[in-house]
Amino acid sequence: QDEPHVAFFQLSTLQTEPATVREEIEAADGRYVAGSTYEAGPESLKTGGAPVAHDVPRSTFAPGDYVLKVSVTPPNAPAPAATRAVAFSVRAGAWALE
């Protein structure tokens, strides 16, 4: 029962070099729940590029509403070049995207 769910997402930027990808999961009240940061190559960030997979362990979440936020920040940039957010809910052992 503690097998992770996998969230797949695709971000499209005009990156020609690796960029920093930040994934964060927040509860509906804005409280930080989980997250990770890693470098992604331009092949993963271009239109039609391979989707990025993110394992989301079930044990991390109590029933409730959450938001998965993903951002891509180019090297030396003051702000992300692309961001996405997807709401989801956990209800008594079941997950649902909104």
PASE-364238 format. One record per residue: residue number from 1; residue in three letters; chain; x, y, z of N, C-alpha, C in turn. Coordinates in Angstrom, 2 decimals. Layout:
% PASE-364238
> NUM / ALA / A / X / Y / Z / X / Y / Z / X / Y / Z
...
% end
This chain:
% PASE-364238
> 1 / GLN / A / 0.81 / -1.21 / 0.00 / 0.00 / 0.00 / 0.00 / 0.84 / 1.27 / 0.00
> 2 / ASP / A / 2.16 / 1.14 / 0.27 / 2.97 / 2.34 / 0.30 / 3.72 / 2.55 / -1.02
> 3 / GLU / A / 3.26 / 1.91 / -2.09 / 3.88 / 2.14 / -3.39 / 3.60 / 3.58 / -3.80
> 4 / PRO / A / 4.59 / 4.23 / -4.41 / 4.38 / 5.64 / -4.78 / 3.46 / 5.77 / -5.99
> 5 / HIS / A / 2.77 / 6.88 / -6.04 / 2.09 / 7.29 / -7.26 / 3.15 / 8.02 / -8.07
> 6 / VAL / A / 2.98 / 8.07 / -9.37 / 3.94 / 8.78 / -10.20 / 3.20 / 9.89 / -10.92
> 7 / ALA / A / 3.68 / 11.11 / -10.75 / 3.12 / 12.26 / -11.46 / 4.00 / 12.52 / -12.67
> 8 / PHE / A / 3.40 / 12.58 / -13.86 / 4.12 / 12.90 / -15.08 / 3.73 / 14.31 / -15.49
> 9 / PHE / A / 4.70 / 15.11 / -15.87 / 4.39 / 16.45 / -16.33 / 5.40 / 16.84 / -17.39
> 10 / GLN / A / 5.03 / 17.83 / -18.17 / 5.91 / 18.32 / -19.22 / 5.91 / 19.84 / -19.18
> 11 / LEU / A / 7.10 / 20.39 / -19.16 / 7.27 / 21.84 / -19.20 / 8.00 / 22.18 / -20.48
> 12 / SER / A / 7.62 / 23.24 / -21.10 / 8.25 / 23.65 / -22.36 / 8.89 / 25.02 / -22.18
> 13 / THR / A / 10.20 / 25.07 / -22.42 / 10.92 / 26.33 / -22.36 / 11.83 / 26.41 / -23.58
> 14 / LEU / A / 12.48 / 27.51 / -23.74 / 13.44 / 27.68 / -24.84 / 14.86 / 27.44 / -24.35
> 15 / GLN / A / 15.00 / 26.65 / -23.29 / 16.31 / 26.39 / -22.71 / 17.24 / 25.71 / -23.70
> 16 / THR / A / 18.48 / 26.17 / -23.75 / 19.50 / 25.53 / -24.58 / 20.61 / 24.94 / -23.71
> 17 / GLU / A / 20.44 / 25.05 / -22.40 / 21.39 / 24.47 / -21.46 / 20.61 / 23.93 / -20.27
> 18 / PRO / A / 21.24 / 23.12 / -19.42 / 20.51 / 22.58 / -18.26 / 19.91 / 23.69 / -17.39
> 19 / ALA / A / 18.81 / 23.37 / -16.74 / 18.13 / 24.32 / -15.87 / 17.75 / 23.61 / -14.58
> 20 / THR / A / 17.47 / 24.39 / -13.56 / 17.05 / 23.84 / -12.27 / 15.54 / 23.63 / -12.26
> 21 / VAL / A / 15.13 / 22.41 / -11.94 / 13.71 / 22.08 / -11.81 / 13.41 / 21.93 / -10.32
> 22 / ARG / A / 12.39 / 22.64 / -9.85 / 11.97 / 22.57 / -8.45 / 10.54 / 22.05 / -8.41
> 23 / GLU / A / 10.35 / 20.97 / -7.65 / 9.02 / 20.40 / -7.45 / 8.67 / 20.58 / -5.98
> 24 / GLU / A / 7.48 / 21.09 / -5.72 / 7.01 / 21.26 / -4.35 / 5.57 / 20.80 / -4.26
> 25 / ILE / A / 5.25 / 20.19 / -3.15 / 3.86 / 19.82 / -2.88 / 3.45 / 20.57 / -1.62
> 26 / GLU / A / 2.34 / 21.29 / -1.74 / 1.81 / 22.06 / -0.62 / 0.42 / 21.55 / -0.28
> 27 / ALA / A / 0.09 / 21.63 / 1.00 / -1.28 / 21.37 / 1.44 / -2.14 / 22.56 / 1.02
> 28 / ALA / A / -3.44 / 22.40 / 1.05 / -4.35 / 23.47 / 0.64 / -4.14 / 24.76 / 1.44
> 29 / ASP / A / -3.65 / 24.62 / 2.67 / -3.41 / 25.82 / 3.51 / -2.06 / 26.47 / 3.22
> 30 / GLY / A / -1.33 / 25.97 / 2.21 / -0.04 / 26.55 / 1.84 / 1.15 / 25.95 / 2.56
> 31 / ARG / A / 0.89 / 25.01 / 3.46 / 1.97 / 24.37 / 4.23 / 2.79 / 23.46 / 3.31
> 32 / TYR / A / 4.12 / 23.57 / 3.37 / 5.03 / 22.74 / 2.60 / 4.93 / 21.30 / 3.08
> 33 / VAL / A / 4.79 / 20.34 / 2.14 / 4.68 / 18.92 / 2.49 / 5.90 / 18.15 / 2.01
> 34 / ALA / A / 6.31 / 18.36 / 0.77 / 7.44 / 17.63 / 0.20 / 7.98 / 18.40 / -0.99
> 35 / GLY / A / 9.19 / 18.07 / -1.41 / 9.75 / 18.72 / -2.58 / 11.12 / 18.20 / -2.92
> 36 / SER / A / 11.58 / 18.57 / -4.10 / 12.92 / 18.20 / -4.54 / 13.38 / 19.20 / -5.59
> 37 / THR / A / 14.70 / 19.27 / -5.76 / 15.31 / 20.14 / -6.75 / 16.36 / 19.33 / -7.49
> 38 / TYR / A / 16.42 / 19.49 / -8.80 / 17.41 / 18.77 / -9.59 / 17.66 / 19.53 / -10.89
> 39 / GLU / A / 18.72 / 19.15 / -11.58 / 19.05 / 19.73 / -12.88 / 18.45 / 18.89 / -13.99
> 40 / ALA / A / 17.86 / 19.53 / -14.98 / 17.29 / 18.84 / -16.14 / 17.97 / 19.39 / -17.40
> 41 / GLY / A / 18.24 / 18.51 / -18.33 / 18.86 / 18.92 / -19.58 / 17.85 / 19.53 / -20.52
> 42 / PRO / A / 18.32 / 20.28 / -21.52 / 17.41 / 20.95 / -22.45 / 16.52 / 19.97 / -23.22
> 43 / GLU / A / 16.97 / 18.74 / -23.40 / 16.15 / 17.75 / -24.11 / 14.87 / 17.42 / -23.35
> 44 / SER / A / 14.88 / 17.57 / -22.04 / 13.69 / 17.32 / -21.23 / 12.78 / 18.54 / -21.14
> 45 / LEU / A / 13.28 / 19.70 / -21.54 / 12.55 / 20.95 / -21.34 / 12.00 / 21.55 / -22.63
> 46 / LYS / A / 12.26 / 20.91 / -23.75 / 11.77 / 21.46 / -25.02 / 10.38 / 20.93 / -25.33
> 47 / THR / A / 9.66 / 21.60 / -26.20 / 8.33 / 21.16 / -26.62 / 8.45 / 19.77 / -27.22
> 48 / GLY / A / 7.63 / 18.86 / -26.76 / 7.67 / 17.48 / -27.24 / 8.75 / 16.65 / -26.57
> 49 / GLY / A / 9.45 / 17.22 / -25.60 / 10.49 / 16.48 / -24.89 / 9.89 / 15.40 / -24.01
> 50 / ALA / A / 10.76 / 14.56 / -23.51 / 10.30 / 13.46 / -22.65 / 9.65 / 14.02 / -21.39
> 51 / PRO / A / 8.52 / 13.46 / -20.97 / 7.90 / 13.95 / -19.73 / 8.79 / 13.63 / -18.53
> 52 / VAL / A / 8.69 / 14.45 / -17.52 / 9.42 / 14.24 / -16.29 / 8.52 / 13.45 / -15.35
> 53 / ALA / A / 9.07 / 12.44 / -14.70 / 8.30 / 11.63 / -13.75 / 8.74 / 11.97 / -12.34
> 54 / HIS / A / 7.78 / 12.07 / -11.44 / 8.06 / 12.39 / -10.04 / 7.32 / 11.39 / -9.17
> 55 / ASP / A / 8.06 / 10.60 / -8.38 / 7.44 / 9.65 / -7.45 / 6.87 / 10.40 / -6.26
> 56 / VAL / A / 5.63 / 10.11 / -5.94 / 4.96 / 10.74 / -4.81 / 4.57 / 9.63 / -3.83
> 57 / PRO / A / 5.31 / 9.45 / -2.73 / 4.99 / 8.38 / -1.79 / 3.66 / 8.62 / -1.09
> 58 / ARG / A / 2.82 / 7.61 / -1.04 / 1.50 / 7.75 / -0.41 / 1.59 / 8.08 / 1.07
> 59 / SER / A / 2.60 / 7.55 / 1.74 / 2.68 / 7.73 / 3.19 / 2.89 / 9.19 / 3.58
> 60 / THR / A / 3.27 / 10.04 / 2.63 / 3.51 / 11.45 / 2.90 / 2.22 / 12.22 / 3.15
> 61 / PHE / A / 1.10 / 11.71 / 2.67 / -0.12 / 12.50 / 2.62 / -1.25 / 11.96 / 3.48
> 62 / ALA / A / -1.76 / 12.83 / 4.34 / -3.01 / 12.55 / 5.03 / -4.14 / 12.93 / 4.08
> 63 / PRO / A / -5.34 / 12.44 / 4.30 / -6.45 / 12.87 / 3.44 / -6.56 / 14.39 / 3.43
> 64 / GLY / A / -6.80 / 14.95 / 2.25 / -6.92 / 16.40 / 2.11 / -6.61 / 16.85 / 0.70
> 65 / ASP / A / -6.54 / 18.15 / 0.51 / -6.28 / 18.75 / -0.79 / -4.85 / 19.26 / -0.84
> 66 / TYR / A / -4.21 / 19.08 / -2.01 / -2.81 / 19.44 / -2.20 / -2.61 / 20.07 / -3.57
> 67 / VAL / A / -1.43 / 20.69 / -3.75 / -1.04 / 21.26 / -5.03 / 0.40 / 20.85 / -5.32
> 68 / LEU / A / 0.63 / 20.27 / -6.51 / 1.97 / 19.97 / -6.98 / 2.40 / 21.15 / -7.84
> 69 / LYS / A / 3.50 / 21.81 / -7.45 / 4.01 / 22.96 / -8.19 / 5.37 / 22.59 / -8.77
> 70 / VAL / A / 5.57 / 22.92 / -10.04 / 6.82 / 22.64 / -10.72 / 7.31 / 23.92 / -11.38
> 71 / SER / A / 8.59 / 24.23 / -11.21 / 9.15 / 25.42 / -11.86 / 10.50 / 25.08 / -12.48
> 72 / VAL / A / 10.84 / 25.80 / -13.55 / 12.12 / 25.65 / -14.23 / 12.81 / 27.01 / -14.21
> 73 / THR / A / 14.03 / 27.02 / -13.66 / 14.78 / 28.28 / -13.57 / 16.10 / 28.12 / -14.33
> 74 / PRO / A / 16.32 / 28.94 / -15.34 / 17.58 / 28.90 / -16.08 / 18.75 / 29.31 / -15.18
> 75 / PRO / A / 19.97 / 28.92 / -15.56 / 21.14 / 29.34 / -14.79 / 21.21 / 30.87 / -14.70
> 76 / ASN / A / 21.51 / 31.37 / -13.52 / 21.69 / 32.81 / -13.25 / 20.42 / 33.65 / -13.46
> 77 / ALA / A / 19.26 / 33.02 / -13.57 / 18.02 / 33.78 / -13.74 / 17.45 / 34.13 / -12.36
> 78 / PRO / A / 16.85 / 35.30 / -12.23 / 16.28 / 35.69 / -10.95 / 14.93 / 35.04 / -10.65
> 79 / ALA / A / 14.27 / 34.51 / -11.69 / 12.94 / 33.93 / -11.51 / 12.76 / 32.76 / -12.47
> 80 / PRO / A / 11.82 / 31.86 / -12.18 / 11.57 / 30.74 / -13.09 / 11.12 / 31.19 / -14.47
> 81 / ALA / A / 11.51 / 30.42 / -15.48 / 11.10 / 30.69 / -16.87 / 9.76 / 30.01 / -17.17
> 82 / ALA / A / 9.43 / 28.96 / -16.43 / 8.17 / 28.25 / -16.65 / 7.72 / 27.66 / -15.31
> 83 / THR / A / 6.41 / 27.70 / -15.07 / 5.84 / 27.10 / -13.87 / 4.52 / 26.43 / -14.21
> 84 / ARG / A / 4.19 / 25.41 / -13.46 / 2.91 / 24.72 / -13.58 / 2.46 / 24.31 / -12.19
> 85 / ALA / A / 1.15 / 24.23 / -12.00 / 0.58 / 23.77 / -10.74 / -0.61 / 22.87 / -11.05
> 86 / VAL / A / -0.68 / 21.76 / -10.33 / -1.79 / 20.82 / -10.51 / -2.34 / 20.47 / -9.13
> 87 / ALA / A / -3.62 / 20.69 / -8.94 / -4.28 / 20.35 / -7.68 / -4.65 / 18.87 / -7.68
> 88 / PHE / A / -4.55 / 18.25 / -6.51 / -5.01 / 16.87 / -6.36 / -5.52 / 16.67 / -4.94
> 89 / SER / A / -6.30 / 15.62 / -4.77 / -6.90 / 15.32 / -3.47 / -6.56 / 13.90 / -3.06
> 90 / VAL / A / -6.44 / 13.70 / -1.77 / -6.27 / 12.37 / -1.20 / -7.50 / 12.12 / -0.33
> 91 / ARG / A / -8.23 / 11.08 / -0.65 / -9.44 / 10.74 / 0.09 / -9.42 / 9.27 / 0.49
> 92 / ALA / A / -9.28 / 8.99 / 1.75 / -9.34 / 7.63 / 2.29 / -8.62 / 6.62 / 1.40
> 93 / GLY / A / -7.36 / 6.89 / 1.11 / -6.56 / 5.95 / 0.35 / -6.67 / 6.09 / -1.15
> 94 / ALA / A / -7.49 / 7.01 / -1.65 / -7.64 / 7.20 / -3.10 / -7.15 / 8.59 / -3.47
> 95 / TRP / A / -6.58 / 8.72 / -4.66 / -6.07 / 9.99 / -5.16 / -6.93 / 10.45 / -6.31
> 96 / ALA / A / -7.08 / 11.74 / -6.46 / -7.82 / 12.29 / -7.60 / -7.20 / 13.60 / -8.05
> 97 / LEU / A / -6.95 / 13.71 / -9.35 / -6.48 / 14.99 / -9.91 / -7.68 / 15.88 / -10.11
> 98 / GLU / A / -7.49 / 17.17 / -9.93 / -8.59 / 18.11 / -10.13 / -8.36 / 18.95 / -11.35
% end
